[in-house]
Amino acid sequence: MTTASAEVLPTWDLSDLYAGVDDPKIDSDMDDVRTRAHDFEEKYKGTIEIDGLSASHLATALGDYEALFTAEYKPQAFATL
């Protein structure tokens, strides 16, 4: 039985996300995510309650959360791949 001396690791092409680790768009995108997260907290903190919660308010909050999560995905994916 023979074993390989080293595993061949996959190589990811991340150029669709950013030009490289020094791409200024990374910082810009992270600043945007931080701002959006702060705005989300300010908008919804204390408004998501069981009593008196309307379906439209919850739907709007979930839509805003999804948009925030989507914006965060690009820099997070780049950092972890």
N, C-alpha and C positions, 0 to 999 in steps of 0.2 A: 504494500500500500504506500503510495506517495502522497505527500501533501505539498501544497504551494508554500513557498517561503514568505510570500506576502500577498495579502488580499488586494485585488484591484478595486479601488473605490470609484464610485460613479463621479463623473464630472458634470456639473450643472452649468447650463448657459443661462445666466441671470441678466443678460443684456436687455431683455424686455422689461425688467424692473428698474434697474439703474445702470449707469455707465461703469460704475466701479465703487469701491469702498469710499472713495473721496468725492463722490458725486454730491454736490451741494443740495440736490433735490431730496436727498435722504433727510437732512436736517430740516428742510422746508416742510416736508411731509410730516415729520414727527412734531414740529411746532403746530402744524394744522391739527393733528390728532389731539394734542394736548389741549388746544383751544376748544376744539369741539367737545372733548370730554368734560372740560370745565363748564362749558355752556349747557351741556346735557344735564349735569348735576344741578346747576342753578335752576334750570327750567323745570325739572321733575322732582327734585328733593322735596319730600313731604307731600307730594301730590298723588302718589300711587298708594292708595289705601283701599282696603276691602269695602268699607262703607262709603258709598257715594262715588265710587269709581265708575265712570262711564266707559262704554265700549269704544267710543270714538277717541277718548283721551288715551286709553290703553293702546289702541291701534296706532295713534300718532307717536306715542312713546316708543313702541316697538319698531316703528319705521325709522325713527331717529336713531335708535340703538343699532339697528341693522346698518344704517349709513355710516355710523361711527365705526362699527366693527369692520366694515368693508374698507374704509379709509386706512385703518390700522393694519390691515392684512399685508399690504405691499411691503412696507419696511420690515415687518415681522418676518415675512417669508424670506426676504433678502438676507436678514441677519441669521436665520437658522439654517439656510441651505448653504 
